[in-house]
Amino acid sequence: SQALTYWTLCIVAWLWDLWTVFCGRILQFEVVHLQLALQCFAPFIIGLSLVTSRYWGRQQQSTLNYIRTFSLQDTKCAVESDRELIYQNIALLMRASDSELQTEDQATLLKAFEHRVRTDVL
């Protein structure tokens, strides 16, 4: 991981050097000033992008883990007394969406819903 980060930084620095030469020759910018500005801000930009991409990756992994282990029992309900009504609506939805589940009891329908979330959402 550290070697990959090192080589990534080397490649980015090389690309920035190419960019400054391009700007200096084609766009007639002062190369020294542009290189200085890029060298001053490059570590901050690279650091910020690494931190944000790492944070985004962790959030993605957390979301995937939550979906893979989804359970209705672990969900939070704002009004706990509404949980049974929500379960009834989920059972009604499952009966309407799958003709094979028409005669199943509520517990089986809730398990089918959990399975559908774990497999179809991903």
VENGIHU-V876972 format. One line per field, one symbol per residue. ss: DSSP state (A for helix, B for strand, O for the rest). phi: phi as a letter, one per 20 degrees, with the letter a starting at -180 (. if undefined). Layout:
ss = ???
phi = ???
//
This chain:
ss = OAAAAAAAAAAAAAAAAAAAAAAAAAOOOOAAAAAAAAAAAAAAAAAAAAAAAAAAAAAAAAAAAAAAOOOAAAOOOOOAAAAAAAAAAAAAAAAAAOAAAOOOOAAAAAAAAAAAAAAAOO
phi = .fffffffffffffffffffffffeeemefffffffffffegffffffffffffffffffffffffffdgbffefecgcgfegfffffffffffffecffefdffffffffffgffffeeff
//
